[in-house]
Amino acid sequence: MPSRPSKIGGVSWALRALHGLWPWDIWIKRELSNHENAPLLPSSVGNVLQDQSDFRHDRWSQRLRKVVQGCARWPLRTFRKVQTFLIRNGTKLLIIFVPLGLLAGSLPSDPTLVLVLNFLGIMALAPLLAFATKKLSSNVCFTLGQLINAVLGNAMEMIICIAALRIGQVDIIQWSIVGSITSYILLVLRCCFGVSGMLQLEQTLNFTAASTMLSLMAVALASLILPATLYTVLQKSAADTADAILGLSRGVAIILLVLFCIYQYFQQKSPTNFFDVEQPEEQGELQSAKMMDLKYFVAMIAFIFLITILIGMMSVCADNLVGSIDSVLQRTRITQGFIGFVFLPMVGSTAAPSKAVITAYNNRLDRAIDVVITNVMQITLFVMPSVVLLGWAIDQPMQLEFGFLETLCFFLGVFVVSLLVHDRKINYLGGAVCIAIYFMIALTMYFYPDDQNVWPGDQNRD
């Protein structure tokens, strides 16, 4: 029976025969040969140490080979997942408009053509960004996944606001924010109530869901009404009034960001009983273990790279789209309020509304309302204050003092939804009321002149 050193030596030489041609194998063996200290030890002990060193070297060689193979394999698998998603997704035909929109924006082109091509290009990229965000959040722990969804969930709205802020289009930003929030609480909720009413004539909402939705919407409404109220009661010069409103807006923005952090912490600490959302008991441990696996780590890096590319392309498309709005307004009878309230929210919100409607159709209305509330809170508590603070950083006076019509439209949306859900019973008739209010507001935007969006009695508004 061979001794233990001979066993180890046999295994070691067998593995080295298979892997000895790798470059790092040759380098490690050369380094080992330069540090021989056999004369200081008995021959048997020296052989054991040498064989153990060779065995450890072969083991690390195999691990390194797996790293290289994983780095080569999993990006390809990520590419195949994206390819499969594009094949199954209905917006795959719009991908062709992405290079066309980028080309039209870089060359002298008709502004209307630039706007339409980049609009269709963003519509094609938005579902792909939502898919990559979902895959990235599924490869990390639960807390980090929630944070990724919170930051990237409304990335398109943030990109459009930043593009408009860079060129000083503050009115477009305000219309876009109010339009996004109003479309969620009126149009998307209406669709959820409608498809849910197709299954049951009347449904009862979760008390926690209804009360929390109303309280958070009240916070969003207060963030718009308070600066507007201060603007109407100040009886000073225009410059002093603007400085006061700007200071109040920045202070409110900081408060909203702190509330956003508290809201995210609350959601993470009570994921199973807030909106009756089912979560696996060991989901956090499972995802933490997945993060330690090499293949999931490489897949995570691949999706981060994909998200970076998508955000870059969407930023260029958003710059082209926002930059062509003024020229389109001069050539057509479309008002700035209509583009900001109706058109831009359609660009920024594509994946989340469809997810909410599908969830409601599957008879999970509380979960659908959770999707709507989450997106409304992300816009109100994260996107809006972030744009205000970003304008502060780049010296652009972005205020939370919206125009009279924007504040009134937002108040009507919150008021109508509050009346519909206060008794926790909803049906498709309530959904029809919501969509009727939304289309009346959109029609008002189409005919409302841009230079008349002032508060009653105000003659000094710029």
For each residue, the residues with C-beta under 8 A, 3 or more apart:
1:
2: 6 7 10
3: 6 7
4: 7 8 48
5: 8 9 44 47 48 51
6: 2 3 9 10
7: 2 3 4 10 11
8: 4 5 11 12 48 51 52 55
9: 5 6 12 13 47 51 54
10: 2 6 7 13 14
11: 7 8 14 15 55
12: 8 9 15 16 51 54 55 58
13: 9 10 16 17
14: 10 11 17 18
15: 11 12 18 19 55 58 61 62
16: 12 13 19 20 25 54 58
17: 13 14 20
18: 14 15
19: 15 16 22 25 58 61 62 65
20: 16 17 25 26 29
21: 25 26
22: 19 25 26 61 65
23: 26 27
24: 27 28 61 64
25: 16 19 20 21 22 28 29 57 61
26: 20 21 22 23 29 30
27: 23 24 30 31
28: 24 25 31 32 57 61
29: 20 25 26 32 33 57
30: 26 27 33 34
31: 27 28 34 35
32: 28 29 35 36 50 53 54 57
33: 29 30 36
34: 30 31
35: 31 32
36: 32 33
37: 40 41 46
38: 41 43 46
39:
40: 37
41: 37 38 45 46 49
42: 45 46
43: 38 46 47
44: 5 47 48
45: 41 42 48 49
46: 37 38 41 42 43 49 50
47: 5 9 43 44 50 51
48: 4 5 8 44 45 51 52
49: 41 45 46 52 53
50: 32 46 47 53 54
51: 5 8 9 12 47 48 54 55
52: 8 48 49 55 56
53: 32 49 50 56 57
54: 9 12 16 32 50 51 57 58
55: 8 11 12 15 51 52 58 59
56: 52 53 59 60
57: 25 28 29 32 53 54 60 61
58: 12 15 16 19 54 55 61 62
59: 55 56 62 63
60: 56 57 63 64
61: 15 19 22 24 25 28 57 58 64 65
62: 15 19 58 59 65 66
63: 59 60 66 67
64: 24 60 61 67 68
65: 19 22 61 62 68 69
66: 62 63 69 70 294
67: 63 64 70 71 294
68: 64 65 71 72
69: 65 66 72 73
70: 66 67 73 74 294 295 298
71: 67 68 74 75 298
72: 68 69 75 76
73: 69 70 76 77 295
74: 70 71 77 78 295 298 299 302
75: 71 72 78 79 298 302
76: 72 73 79 80
77: 73 74 80 81 299
78: 74 75 81 82 135 299 302 303 306
79: 75 76 82 83 302
80: 76 77 83 84
81: 77 78 84 85 135
82: 78 79 85 86 128 131 132 306
83: 79 80 86 87
84: 80 81 87 88
85: 81 82 88 89 128 131
86: 82 83 89 92 95 128
87: 83 84 92
88: 84 85
89: 85 86 92 127 128 131
90: 93
91: 94 95 123 124 127 350
92: 86 87 89 95 124
93: 90 96
94: 91 97 98 120 121 123 124
95: 86 91 92 98 124
96: 93 99 100
97: 94 100 101 117 118 120 121 123 124
98: 94 95 101 102 121 124 125 313 317
99: 96 102 103
100: 96 97 103 104 117 121
101: 97 98 104 105 114 117 118 119 120 121 122 317 320
102: 98 99 105 106 118 121 313 316 317 320
103: 99 100 106 107
104: 100 101 107 109 113 114 117 118 320
105: 101 102 109 114 118 316 317 319 320 323
106: 102 103
107: 103 104
108:
109: 104 105 113 114
110: 113 114
111: 114 115 324 327 328 331
112: 115 116 324 327 328 331 332
113: 104 109 110 116 117
114: 101 104 105 109 110 111 117 118 320 321 323 324
115: 111 112 118 119 320 321 324 325 328
116: 112 113 119 120
117: 97 100 101 104 113 114 120 121
118: 97 101 102 104 105 114 115 121 122 317 318 320 321 324
119: 101 115 116 122 123 321 343 347
120: 94 97 101 116 117 123 124
121: 94 97 98 100 101 102 117 118 124 125 313 317
122: 101 118 119 125 126 156 314 317 318 321 347
123: 91 94 97 119 120 126 346 347 350
124: 91 92 94 95 97 98 120 121 127 128
125: 98 121 122 128 129 310 313 314 317
126: 122 123 129 130 156 314 347 348 350 351
127: 89 91 124 130 131 350 351
128: 82 85 86 89 124 125 131 132 310
129: 125 126 132 133 152 155 156 307 310 311 314 351
130: 126 127 133 134 350 351 352
131: 82 85 89 127 128 134 135
132: 82 128 129 135 136 303 306 307 310
133: 129 130 136 137 148 149 152 153 155 307
134: 130 131 137 138 149
135: 78 81 131 132 138 139 299 303
136: 132 133 139 140 148 300 303 304 307
137: 133 134 140 144 145 146 148 149
138: 134 135 145 287
139: 135 136 287 290 291 296 299 300 303
140: 136 137 144 145 148 287 291 300
141: 144 145 284 287 288 291
142: 145 146 268 271 283 284 287
143: 146 147 268 284
144: 137 140 141 147 148
145: 137 138 140 141 142 148 149 287
146: 137 142 143 149 150 264 267 268
147: 143 144 150 151 264
148: 133 136 137 140 144 145 151 152
149: 133 134 137 145 146 152 153
150: 146 147 153 260 264 378 382
151: 147 148 155 382
152: 129 133 148 149 155 307
153: 133 149 150 352 374 375 378
154: 157 158 180 348 352 375 378 379 382 383
155: 129 133 151 152 158 159 311 314
156: 122 126 129 159 160 314 318 347 348 349 350
157: 154 160 161 176 177 180 345 348 349 379 383
158: 154 155 161 162 383 386 387
159: 155 156 162 163 311 314 315 318
160: 156 157 163 164 176 318 321 322 344 347 348
161: 157 158 164 165 173 176 177 383 387
162: 158 159 165 166 315 318 387 390
163: 159 160 166 167 315 318 319 321 322 323
164: 160 161 167 169 170 172 173 176 322
165: 161 162 168 169 170 173 387 390 391 394 396 398
166: 162 163 319 394 396
167: 163 164 322 323
168: 165 396
169: 164 165 172 173 322 325
170: 164 165 173 174 391 396 397 398 399
171: 174 175 336 340 403 450 453
172: 164 169 175 176 322 325 336 339 340 344
173: 161 164 165 169 170 176 177 340 387 398
174: 170 171 177 178 340 402 403 406
175: 171 172 178 179 336 337 339 340 341 344 406
176: 157 160 161 164 172 173 179 180 340 341 344 345 348
177: 157 161 173 174 180 181 379 383 384 387
178: 174 175 181 182 224 340 341 402 406 407 409 410
179: 175 176 182 183 340 341 342 344 345
180: 154 157 176 177 183 184 344 345 348 349 379
181: 177 178 184 185 220 376 379 380 410 413
182: 178 179 185 186 187 341 409 410 413 438 441
183: 179 180 186 187 188 345 349 353 438
184: 180 181 187 188 189 349 353 372 375 376 379
185: 181 182 188 189 217 372 376 413 414 417 434
186: 182 183 189 190 413 416 417 434 435 437 438 441
187: 182 183 184 190 191 353 434 435 438
188: 183 184 185 191 192 349 352 353 356 357 372
189: 184 185 186 192 193 369 372 417 431 434
190: 186 187 193 194 430 431 432 433 434 435 438
191: 187 188 194 195 353 356 357 360 431 435
192: 188 189 195 196 356 357 359 360 365 368 369 372 431
193: 189 190 196 197 360 365 426 427 428 430 431 434
194: 190 191 197 198 428 431 432
195: 191 192 198 199 357 360 361
196: 192 193 199 200 203 360 361 363 365 368 426 428
197: 193 194 200 201 202 203 426 427 428 429 431
198: 194 195 361 428
199: 195 196 361 363
200: 196 197 203 363
201: 197 427
202: 197 425 426 427
203: 196 197 200 365 425 426 427
204: 424 425
205: 209 210 365 366 369 421 424 425 426
206: 209 210 275 276 366 424
207: 210 211 424
208: 211 212 273 274 275
209: 205 206 212 213 275 366 369 370 373
210: 205 206 207 213 214 421 422 424
211: 207 208 214 215
212: 208 209 215 216 274 373
213: 209 210 216 217 369 372 373 417 421
214: 210 211 217 218 417 418 421 422
215: 211 212 218 219
216: 212 213 219 220 263 373 376 377 380
217: 185 213 214 220 221 376 414 417 418
218: 214 215 221 222 414
219: 215 216 222 223 259 380 381
220: 181 216 217 223 224 376 377 380 381 410 414
221: 217 218 224 225 410 411 414
222: 218 219 225 226
223: 219 220 226 227 252 256 380 384 400
224: 178 220 221 227 228 400 402 406 407 410
225: 221 222 228 229 407 411
226: 222 223 229 230 248 252
227: 223 224 230 231 245 248 249 252 399 400 401 402
228: 224 225 231 232 401 402 404 407 455
229: 225 226 232 233
230: 226 227 233 234 244 245 248 401
231: 227 228 234 241 245 401 455
232: 228 229 455 457 458
233: 229 230
234: 230 231 240 241 244 245
235:
236: 240 241 244
237: 240 241
238: 241 242 460 462
239: 242 243
240: 234 236 237 243 244
241: 231 234 236 237 238 244 245
242: 238 239 245 246 397 399
243: 239 240 246 247
244: 230 234 236 240 241 247 248
245: 227 230 231 234 241 242 248 249 399 400 401
246: 242 243 249 250 397 399
247: 243 244 250 251
248: 226 227 230 244 245 251 252 400
249: 227 245 246 252 253 388 398 399 400 401
250: 246 247 253 254 388 389 392
251: 247 248 254 255
252: 223 226 227 248 249 255 256 385 388 400
253: 249 250 256 257 384 385 386 388 389 400
254: 250 251 257 258 385 389
255: 251 252 258 259
256: 223 252 253 259 260 380 381 382 384 385
257: 253 254 260 261 381 382 385 386 389
258: 254 255 261 262
259: 219 255 256 262 263 381
260: 150 256 257 263 264 377 378 381 382 385
261: 257 258 264 265
262: 258 259 265 266
263: 216 259 260 266 267 377 381
264: 146 147 150 260 261 267 268
265: 261 262 268 269
266: 262 263 269 270 274
267: 146 263 264 270 271 274
268: 142 143 146 264 265 271
269: 265 266
270: 266 267 273 274
271: 142 267 268 274 277 279
272: 277 278 279
273: 208 270 276
274: 208 212 266 267 270 271 277 370
275: 206 208 209 366 367 369 370
276: 206 273 366 367
277: 271 272 274 366 367 370
278: 272
279: 271 272 283
280: 283 286
281:
282: 285 286
283: 142 279 280 286 287
284: 141 142 143 287 288
285: 282 288 289
286: 280 282 283 289 290
287: 138 139 140 141 142 145 283 284 290 291
288: 141 284 285 291 292
289: 285 286 292 293
290: 139 286 287 293 296
291: 139 140 141 287 288 296 297 300
292: 288 289 297
293: 289 290 296 297
294: 66 67 70 297 298
295: 70 73 74 298 299
296: 139 290 291 293 299 300
297: 291 292 293 294 300 301
298: 70 71 74 75 294 295 301 302
299: 74 77 78 135 139 295 296 302 303
300: 136 139 140 291 296 297 303 304
301: 297 298 304 305
302: 74 75 78 79 298 299 305 306
303: 78 132 135 136 139 299 300 306 307
304: 136 300 301 307 308
305: 301 302 308 309
306: 78 82 132 302 303 309 310
307: 129 132 133 136 152 303 304 310 311
308: 304 305 311 312
309: 305 306 312 313
310: 125 128 129 132 306 307 313 314
311: 129 155 159 307 308 314 315
312: 308 309 315 316
313: 98 102 121 125 309 310 316 317
314: 122 125 126 129 155 156 159 310 311 317 318
315: 159 162 163 311 312 318 319
316: 102 105 312 313 319 320
317: 98 101 102 105 118 121 122 125 313 314 320 321
318: 118 122 156 159 160 162 163 314 315 321 322
319: 105 163 166 315 316 322 323
320: 101 102 104 105 114 115 118 316 317 323 324
321: 114 115 118 119 122 160 163 317 318 324 325 347
322: 160 163 164 167 169 172 318 319 325
323: 105 114 163 167 319 320 326
324: 111 112 114 115 118 320 321 327 328
325: 115 169 172 321 322 328 329 336 339
326: 323 329 330
327: 111 112 324 330 331
328: 111 112 115 324 325 331 332 334 339
329: 325 326 332 334 335 336 339
330: 326 327
331: 111 112 327 328
332: 112 328 329
333:
334: 328 329 338 339 446
335: 329 338 339 445 446 447 448 449 450
336: 171 172 175 325 329 339 340 450
337: 175 340 341 405 445 448 450 453
338: 334 335 341 342 343 442 445 446
339: 172 175 325 328 329 334 335 336 342 343 344
340: 171 172 173 174 175 176 178 179 336 337 343 344
341: 175 176 178 179 182 337 338 344 345 409 441 442 445
342: 179 338 339 345 346 442 445
343: 119 338 339 340 346 347
344: 160 172 175 176 179 180 339 340 341 347 348
345: 157 176 179 180 183 341 342 348 349
346: 123 342 343 349 350
347: 119 122 123 126 156 160 321 343 344 350
348: 126 154 156 157 160 176 180 344 345
349: 156 157 180 183 184 188 345 346 352 353 375
350: 91 123 126 127 130 156 346 347 353 354
351: 126 127 129 130 354 355
352: 130 153 154 188 349 355 356 371 375
353: 183 184 187 188 191 349 350 356 357
354: 350 351 357 358
355: 351 352 358 359 371
356: 188 191 192 352 353 359 360 368 369 371 372
357: 188 191 192 195 353 354 360 361 368
358: 354 355 361 362
359: 192 355 356 362 364 367 368 371
360: 191 192 193 195 196 356 357 363 364 365 368
361: 195 196 198 199 357 358
362: 358 359
363: 196 199 200 360
364: 359 360 367 368
365: 192 193 196 203 205 360 368 369 426
366: 205 206 209 275 276 277 369 370
367: 275 276 277 359 364 370 371
368: 192 196 356 357 359 360 364 365 371 372
369: 189 192 205 209 213 275 356 365 366 372 373
370: 209 274 275 277 366 367 373 374
371: 352 355 356 359 367 368 374 375
372: 184 185 188 189 192 213 356 368 369 375 376
373: 209 212 213 216 369 370 376 377
374: 153 370 371 377 378
375: 153 154 184 349 352 371 372 378 379
376: 181 184 185 216 217 220 372 373 379 380
377: 216 220 260 263 373 374 380 381 382
378: 150 153 154 260 374 375 381 382 383
379: 154 157 177 180 181 184 375 376 382 383 384
380: 181 216 219 220 223 256 376 377 383 384
381: 219 220 256 257 259 260 263 377 378 384 385
382: 150 151 154 256 257 260 377 378 379 385 386
383: 154 157 158 161 177 378 379 380 386 387
384: 177 223 253 256 379 380 381 387 388 400
385: 252 253 254 256 257 260 381 382 388 389
386: 158 253 257 382 383 389 390
387: 158 161 162 165 173 177 383 384 390 391 398
388: 249 250 252 253 384 385 391 392 398 399 400
389: 250 253 254 257 385 386 392 393
390: 162 165 386 387 393 394 396 398
391: 165 170 387 388 394 395 396 397 398
392: 250 388 389 395 396 398
393: 389 390
394: 165 166 390 391
395: 391 392
396: 165 166 168 170 390 391 392
397: 170 242 246 391
398: 165 170 173 249 387 388 390 391 392
399: 170 227 242 245 246 249 388
400: 223 224 227 245 248 249 252 253 384 388
401: 227 228 230 231 245 249
402: 174 178 224 227 228 406 407 410
403: 171 174 406 407 453 454 455
404: 228 407 408 453 454 455 456
405: 337 408 409 444 445 448 453
406: 174 175 178 224 402 403 409 410 453
407: 178 224 225 228 402 403 404 410 411
408: 404 405 411 412
409: 178 182 341 405 406 412 413 441 444
410: 178 181 182 220 221 224 402 406 407 413 414
411: 221 225 407 408 414 415
412: 408 409 415 416 437 441
413: 181 182 185 186 409 410 416 417 437 438 441
414: 185 217 218 220 221 410 411 417 418
415: 411 412 418 419
416: 186 412 413 419 420 433 434 437
417: 185 186 189 213 214 217 413 414 420 421 434
418: 214 217 414 415 421 422
419: 415 416 422
420: 416 417 426 430 433 434
421: 205 210 213 214 417 418 424 426
422: 210 214 418 419
423:
424: 204 205 206 207 210 421
425: 202 203 204 205
426: 193 196 197 202 203 205 365 420 421 430 431
427: 193 197 201 202 203 430 431
428: 193 194 196 197 198 431 432
429: 197 432 433
430: 190 193 420 426 427 433 434
431: 189 190 191 192 193 194 197 426 427 428 434 435
432: 190 194 428 429 435 436
433: 190 416 420 429 430 436 437
434: 185 186 187 189 190 193 416 417 420 430 431 437 438
435: 186 187 190 191 431 432 438 439
436: 432 433 439 440
437: 186 412 413 416 433 434 440 441
438: 182 183 186 187 190 413 434 435 441 442
439: 435 436 442 443
440: 436 437 443 444
441: 182 186 341 409 412 413 437 438 444 445
442: 338 341 342 438 439 445 446
443: 439 440 446 447
444: 405 409 440 441 447 448
445: 335 337 338 341 342 405 441 442 448
446: 334 335 338 442 443
447: 335 443 444
448: 335 337 405 444 445 452 453
449: 335 452 453
450: 171 335 336 337 453
451:
452: 448 449
453: 171 337 403 404 405 406 448 449 450
454: 403 404 458 461
455: 228 231 232 403 404 458 461
456: 404
457: 232
458: 232 454 455 461
459:
460: 238
461: 454 455 458
462: 238
